[in-house]
Each structure stands twice: as C-alpha cells, then as structure tokens.
Amino acid sequence: MYKYIIRRILIFIPMLLALTIIVFALAQAAPGDPFTGQILDPNIDPEVYEMRREELGLNDPIPVQYFNWLTSILSGDLGQSIYYNGRSVLDLISQRFPNTMYLGLFALAITLTISIPIGIYSARKPYSALDYGATGFGFLGLAIPNFFFGLIAIYVFSINFGWFPSQGTITSNNLTGITALIDRLHHLVLPGITLGLAGTATYMRYMRSEVLDVLGSDYIRTAKAKGMSSNSVLYKHTLRNALIPIVTLMGFEFGALVSGAVITEQVFNFPGLGTLFLQSVMNQDYPVIMSMCLLFGVFILVGNLLADIFYCIVDPRIRYD
Amino acid sequence: MQQLNAQETPSVEPIRPPEGQEPSKNKASKSPFQLAFARFRKNKLAIVGIVILVSIVLISVFADLLATHDPTKSNLLLIENGPSSEHILGTDGSGRDNFSRLLYGSRISLIVGFSAMIFTLMIGTTLGSIAGYYGGKIDSFIMRLTDLMQALPFFVLALTIISIVPEITIALFVTIIALTSWPNLTRIIRGTFLSLREQEFMLGAKAIGASDFRIIFKHFIPNAIGPITVNATLMMAQMIIFESGLSFVGMGIPQPTPTWGNMLSQAQNIRILRNHPEAWIPAGLGIFLTVLAINFIGDGLRDAFDPKSNRR
C-alpha cells in the first residue's frame, strides 16, 4: 500500500509540471504579456516597444521564459492584473477565495445531507414511492442546466416570494456577530442549492447503487444470519463499504464543482473566484486567467491525489500491482 | 426466443432491468443488435425520449416554415415588448422576435451538440483504441494525458481558449468543445478494450494473422459498440448544456445568432428576469427537454445493450 502511495505521489509531480507547461503554452498563445500584466501597446515607438520587450524578458528563448515564470510562481508572484490597473493577481484571488470556498462547502453540505439518506432509503426500499420520486428527481437534476435553475430560483423565491436575496454575499458591512453569520448563510441558500443540484442527483444515484450492491453481498447475509439488527447491519457493515466510492467520487467531482461555481456565481452575481474568472475572460485579463487556470488545475490534481490515496487506505481489497 | 421473452419484464421501472438473462445458445435467429433493439423498444422512458427528441428535431428542421419573423432582424421600435398577437413571446432587448428565436435556437443546440459529440467520439475512439489495444507505455502516456486534461475543468479550459481566439464561429466553437472533452470517452473505450484484449477471440484473430487495424475495427469496436453508443448519447446532452452555458455567460455563439443560451442570457438583466418570464423560460425549457429526452434515450440504450448494467 505504501508503495502504491509513494508511486502515486511520484506521478503527481510530473503531472504538476505538465500542467504548468499547458498553462504556459496557453499563455504564449495569448497576445501581449500574459504573465506580468505589463501592457504592451504596439502603437508606441518601435524602439521603445523593443526595449520594453527586452526588459520584460519577452525576447528570451521560450525555455528561459518558462523557467523564469516558474520561479516567480514558486515565490508567490503571480503577476499583475491588467484590468485592475496592476493589482497583484495573488491579492485578487485571495480576496475572492473565501467566498467561493464557503459556497462550495455549503453546496457540498446540501448535496451530502440530501443525497446520502435518500440514496440509502431508495436502496433499502427499492420501487417504493420515494425511490421513484428520487429517480425522477435524478433525471430532472441532471437535465436542468444549473444557470436555468438559478434563474428560476431567483424568479420564484427572490422576486415573487422575497424569501432570499438574489445576489451578493452580505447585505451590509455593518452587521456583526451572529446576525452577520445568518445574513451570510441567507445569501448562500439559493446559490448553494443551485450549485449542489447536479451533484445531489449524481451522488444519489451512486449511493443507491452502492448500497444495493453491498446489501447483496455475502458478508451482509452472514451479519444478518448471526442475528444483528438491521440497523447495525446498515451502519456497521453496509454504510462503511458503500461510502468508500462516494468519498472518492468527491475527489473526482471537484472539477465539476469548479465549473459549476463559475456559472452559478455569474447567475447570482456572487463575488467569488468564478465571477473573477469570467470577468477576466471578458476583459482578456490574461495574467488573472492563467493564474486561475493553474490554481484550479492544482486543486483538482491534489483532489484526485487525495481521493486515490484515501481509496487505497480505506479499501484494502484494492490491490495494485 | 420464447424463453427469452418470458424472462423480460416490461421495463416500466427506470431502474432495474430483468434478472439474469442468459442468451440461449441454440437460437442463432436474433443478433445482439436485434435483441438490444427489442429491449430498447420496451423501455417506455426511452420511447418518450425519442418522441420528444424527434419533435425537437422536426421543429429545428422546419424552423423556416414555423417561425413568424426573421430571428436576427432587430426592430428598435419594439424593444422588450411583452407578448402580443404579433409576437407570441414578445421581443428581446434588440426588438427581435422571441418565438422565432426559440425555434431557430433548437437548430444551433442540436447542431452544436451533435457535431461536438461526433468530433469528440472520433478523438476518443482513436486514442482509447490505441491505449486499450496496445497497452504498455503508449497506454500510460495517453492515460496521463487524460489525467492532465481532466485536471483543468473543461468549462475553465474552454473559456481560456475562447479568450485567446480572436473570433468565435460555430465550427471553431465545436472544435474547442471537442478538444476539451475527449478524456472521459477515451477512458471508457480504453477500459472496454483492455478487457476485450484478454479474451480468446483476440488470440484467435491474432493466430489467423489479422492486422491490428483489422482486429480493432472488425472485432473490438463492434464489441464495444454498446458503451460507445451509450456514452456518446449522454455526451451529446452534456454538450448541449455546455454550449448553452457558454452562450449564457456571453462567451459562446455570438449574437445575433439565435441560441437558447443567448436567449437565457437576457435574463441576467433583472428587468427582463422579473417582468418578461416569457422571454427566457421557454428557452430554458427547450434545453431542459432536449437534454432530458437524450438522457432517457441514453439510459434506455444502456439497459438495452447491457441488461445487467444497473446491477453492476
């Protein structure tokens, strides 16, 4: 097992490097100077233009540029935003990061609290009314685009009923303590549900088929035969085994969560990484775009790595050659 | 055949296919395809899906006849009007007829979804076949490549590429979608091929001197046609959502081309969102129904090709 984990980590490092090469190649294809964010106006005096290019190292050979870029990233310098007049990209990202993190965690919490119990119930009582309802919900949840769902949620619950705010993260900065927390959560409800919808449908299907699978296995029959109550069979044997794939699924669904966050944040005008990314795409703010590509890529690679390691630790049945 | 029929439950339930079907060995009268088709036909949800999808295809084909107005023609005197007898669903922010745009929008969604799916299928089948058939170094190289591609959420990667290219056309758009979403299919085909590789007929084909190319095309792909068809179908649905999502954020097919995503993007304007639900809800329902229909068909195909699939 340790061998596998070490090998997995050793694969992770070249992957990370390959990711930086992809991002670097994308940035090379972009016009201007996408890394430092120095605007190069081609209409200025050609001599000055050349001098600036030389200064910024844009005339260096590509490998040299790559290594310079890599060293500056490792030292935490992600360049400056063009759109925000030279504000540091790291600053912009770290300012928006907490909002997106709260949104993602909230969505994940909704997803898990809904999908796991319903998935278990569906598997224990297949073909019950609730099982059919859950299946129907699964079809709806996977077919409705999250931005359309978000718009409907705003239309119904925010505009018509006025229950939830339709945009932003807070009402005002003046709130403190518990009221501020409630205000924040209040703002998270609609975007959280919107972001969590597709995941809920996916996890529910997975959970149902996993539990169904485990319930049919021999050790469950044995546990029942030795007289365990059905509840302890469920919690001690079934769930422990059925939850393993769900946890790994979380690692791999991370990318979907990021993609979902980009569009959900746009619908709710939510000041997170997603809206920052879209705004940068619209304004061709390449230093921000490239840094965020890299950041998302690293997140997902780490997520996959953790999922693989976790899978290997909790499920000794898996043998890697 | 009788025995087979007796074991098949009328698959009203979307979930569990009939218990362990053993194809009877002495009856060579029906091909696996015919059996799959027979099972598919009994799946009511799949038939509902076919009916919905065929209607949407018909609407997109005959949009010219059904539309009441030119979908790209602006009328600055009629901006954001509500429904009237002239404009059934009102007009958009540039005075274009929403109803006609809705009809034409189906065309773009289907074309983009279908061609992106075919393109992805081509990339995925080629790479997946090579990886699964040859295995070894080339397999691990292709697999690491898919890992890497999956490290970048494809929405983010597509948006980045879109920000670099100077102008988006439908063909370019389809290419970008296909180039960012092949890894999933590649993995599935590779996995199927890896298991086929261990089977006796592979050895047999090799023994009679069949070329690699022939084995892949004559033996492997026909054997893997089930998972390929199912995943291609489900992928088309994802492509449609993907296209509309990009158009929704204003980074997809540019205006004034009518797409459902473009129509929904109007609703980012709170005034239209609040006062003119007739302008954006139908477009969203269009996407929803199309995707739902395709998913129904995909699930029906899955059950039809592999009756044990849901029991794993």
HADDOCK unambig.tbl for C-alpha pairs under 7 A between the chains (distance, minus, plus):
assign (segid A and resid 15 and name CA) (segid B and resid 148 and name CA) 6.56 0.50 0.50
assign (segid A and resid 19 and name CA) (segid B and resid 148 and name CA) 6.69 0.50 0.50
assign (segid A and resid 29 and name CA) (segid B and resid 164 and name CA) 6.95 0.50 0.50
assign (segid A and resid 30 and name CA) (segid B and resid 164 and name CA) 5.24 0.50 0.50
assign (segid A and resid 139 and name CA) (segid B and resid 292 and name CA) 6.95 0.50 0.50
assign (segid A and resid 143 and name CA) (segid B and resid 288 and name CA) 5.51 0.50 0.50
assign (segid A and resid 143 and name CA) (segid B and resid 291 and name CA) 5.30 0.50 0.50
assign (segid A and resid 143 and name CA) (segid B and resid 292 and name CA) 5.07 0.50 0.50
assign (segid A and resid 144 and name CA) (segid B and resid 288 and name CA) 5.03 0.50 0.50
assign (segid A and resid 145 and name CA) (segid B and resid 241 and name CA) 6.08 0.50 0.50
assign (segid A and resid 145 and name CA) (segid B and resid 288 and name CA) 6.95 0.50 0.50
assign (segid A and resid 148 and name CA) (segid B and resid 284 and name CA) 5.82 0.50 0.50
assign (segid A and resid 155 and name CA) (segid B and resid 273 and name CA) 6.82 0.50 0.50
assign (segid A and resid 155 and name CA) (segid B and resid 274 and name CA) 6.52 0.50 0.50
assign (segid A and resid 159 and name CA) (segid B and resid 274 and name CA) 6.86 0.50 0.50
assign (segid A and resid 255 and name CA) (segid B and resid 153 and name CA) 4.92 0.50 0.50
assign (segid A and resid 256 and name CA) (segid B and resid 153 and name CA) 6.71 0.50 0.50
assign (segid A and resid 258 and name CA) (segid B and resid 153 and name CA) 6.88 0.50 0.50
assign (segid A and resid 259 and name CA) (segid B and resid 153 and name CA) 5.99 0.50 0.50
assign (segid A and resid 259 and name CA) (segid B and resid 155 and name CA) 5.45 0.50 0.50
assign (segid A and resid 259 and name CA) (segid B and resid 156 and name CA) 6.50 0.50 0.50
assign (segid A and resid 267 and name CA) (segid B and resid 268 and name CA) 6.82 0.50 0.50
assign (segid A and resid 281 and name CA) (segid B and resid 159 and name CA) 6.85 0.50 0.50
assign (segid A and resid 281 and name CA) (segid B and resid 160 and name CA) 6.77 0.50 0.50
assign (segid A and resid 281 and name CA) (segid B and resid 163 and name CA) 5.47 0.50 0.50
assign (segid A and resid 284 and name CA) (segid B and resid 163 and name CA) 6.07 0.50 0.50
assign (segid A and resid 289 and name CA) (segid B and resid 160 and name CA) 6.83 0.50 0.50
assign (segid A and resid 293 and name CA) (segid B and resid 156 and name CA) 6.98 0.50 0.50
assign (segid A and resid 296 and name CA) (segid B and resid 152 and name CA) 6.64 0.50 0.50
assign (segid A and resid 297 and name CA) (segid B and resid 151 and name CA) 4.94 0.50 0.50
assign (segid A and resid 297 and name CA) (segid B and resid 152 and name CA) 4.93 0.50 0.50
assign (segid A and resid 300 and name CA) (segid B and resid 151 and name CA) 5.33 0.50 0.50
assign (segid A and resid 301 and name CA) (segid B and resid 151 and name CA) 5.64 0.50 0.50
